[in-house]
């Protein structure tokens, strides 16, 4: 190209004229050609821009807050009482069979507490009831057969499954609830978590079981 000031021909690629030193007007550089076989990149969708901006300005290690856990629905008095009656009916049959085998009447109206057979029958029945409730309440079902039938389960106050030791302690706590003229069971009527006395002693609550669609 020629210098626009003095008309002197300039060398190819030179930025200044060798004769007068004037700045040469170079043609704009052409954009690099796209490699063969590669399509031109598409522009990012507009809706992705806000999310990308939030991620760019989020502090390191930032994690979105998890969704709040659903509030538990505590089991009411009548539902729990019905579950207890169902369990009592289920435990009556093996107790009756044991008493017949020991030569005792099925009903204990005529029991003589000095009779060793009576002590054996009552002790075995109590142990059977403790193991029945404890093993089922600490299992994956989290409740006895009567509780499962009524759609309730036993958990700790954080909603987790209880262990065998806590389940056994809860059964022995029922003795105190009964000795207080069953007033320990009535505690749930004035407790916002519907806890009985033995529930509070063992740190447990009885809640309504949620279906698979409610847990998701």
BELUR-V775736 format. One record per backbone hydrogen bond with DSSP energy under -0.5 kcal/mol. CO is the residue of the C=O (numbers start at 1). NH is the residue of the N-H. Records with the same first field share a line. If there is no record, write none. Layout:
CO: NH, NH
This chain:
1: 10
3: 7
8: 3
11: 14
15: 24
17: 21
22: 17
24: 26
35: 38
37: 39
45: 48
46: 49, 50
47: 51
48: 52
49: 53
50: 54
51: 55
52: 56
53: 57
54: 58
59: 62
72: 74
73: 208
76: 80
77: 81
78: 82
79: 83
80: 84
81: 85
82: 86
83: 87
84: 88
85: 89
86: 90
87: 91
88: 92
89: 93
90: 94
91: 95
92: 96
93: 97
94: 98
95: 99
96: 100
97: 101
98: 102
99: 104
100: 103
107: 110
108: 111
111: 113
112: 115
115: 119
116: 120
117: 121
118: 122
119: 123
120: 124
121: 125
122: 126
123: 127
124: 128
125: 129
126: 130
127: 131
128: 132
129: 133
130: 134
131: 135
132: 136
133: 137
134: 138
136: 139, 142, 143
139: 142
142: 154
144: 148
145: 149
146: 150
147: 152
148: 151
151: 209
153: 207
155: 205
156: 159
160: 156
163: 167
164: 168
165: 169
166: 170
167: 171
168: 172
169: 173
170: 174
171: 174
172: 175, 176
173: 177
174: 178
175: 179
176: 180
177: 182, 184
178: 181, 182
180: 183
182: 185, 186
183: 187
184: 187, 197
185: 188
186: 189
187: 190
191: 194
196: 200
197: 201
198: 202
199: 203, 204
203: 157
205: 155, 207
206: 75
207: 153
211: 214, 215
212: 216
